[in-house]
Amino acid sequence: MSTAIFPGSFDPVTEGHLDIIRRAAKHFDKLVVGVFNNIRKKAFLPVELRVKALEEAVSDMGNVEVVAFDGLLADYMTENDIPVIVRGLRSVTDFEYEQGQAQIIKDIHPELDTFFLLTKPQYSFISSSVVREMYNFGGDISKLVPESVLIAIEHFNNK
């Protein structure tokens, strides 16, 4: 059985992320979407809420599992017998960053591979940081995130 992980902070998950998830799920028997807390950034949504919103967004995909994890990605992969990382690329800048990350992981864990998917052009401008900024300034993000994420954001921020 082929298994891969699509890791990210998904803070929040965007339509671009969902497109990568849908497309990657067609190439693997099981796709794990790994949600982590990015220690370099202040969280917009708690990890638990991101996991729940993602679970709702992928509920129609039978081979996709959403999990939260801490620590090094490579450690999680080896502990859970996941040999492939899926990464989405929007730009040359993304490629340069992801290439370096893939090479570090490959050097330390030669048995792990990275599978790159190019983002569809209609999603290339969407990032979680753009969504956060638009939301914080009252912009309409409804076309940038799935409905479950929009509901989670509105619920969390209207407490």
Rosetta blueprint (number, residue, H / E / L):
1 M L
2 S L
3 T E
4 A E
5 I E
6 F E
7 P E
8 G E
9 S L
10 F L
11 D L
12 P L
13 V L
14 T L
15 E H
16 G H
17 H H
18 L H
19 D H
20 I H
21 I H
22 R H
23 R H
24 A H
25 A H
26 K L
27 H L
28 F L
29 D L
30 K E
31 L E
32 V E
33 V E
34 G E
35 V E
36 F L
37 N L
38 N L
39 I L
40 R L
41 K L
42 K L
43 A L
44 F L
45 L L
46 P L
47 V H
48 E H
49 L H
50 R H
51 V H
52 K H
53 A H
54 L H
55 E H
56 E H
57 A H
58 V L
59 S L
60 D L
61 M L
62 G L
63 N L
64 V E
65 E E
66 V E
67 V E
68 A E
69 F L
70 D L
71 G L
72 L L
73 L H
74 A H
75 D H
76 Y H
77 M H
78 T H
79 E H
80 N L
81 D L
82 I L
83 P L
84 V E
85 I E
86 V E
87 R E
88 G E
89 L E
90 R L
91 S L
92 V H
93 T H
94 D H
95 F H
96 E H
97 Y H
98 E H
99 Q H
100 G H
101 Q H
102 A H
103 Q H
104 I H
105 I H
106 K H
107 D H
108 I H
109 H L
110 P L
111 E L
112 L L
113 D E
114 T E
115 F E
116 F E
117 L E
118 L E
119 T L
120 K L
121 P H
122 Q H
123 Y H
124 S L
125 F L
126 I L
127 S L
128 S H
129 S H
130 V H
131 V H
132 R H
133 E H
134 M H
135 Y H
136 N H
137 F L
138 G L
139 G L
140 D L
141 I L
142 S L
143 K L
144 L L
145 V L
146 P L
147 E H
148 S H
149 V H
150 L H
151 I H
152 A H
153 I H
154 E H
155 H H
156 F H
157 N H
158 N L
159 K L
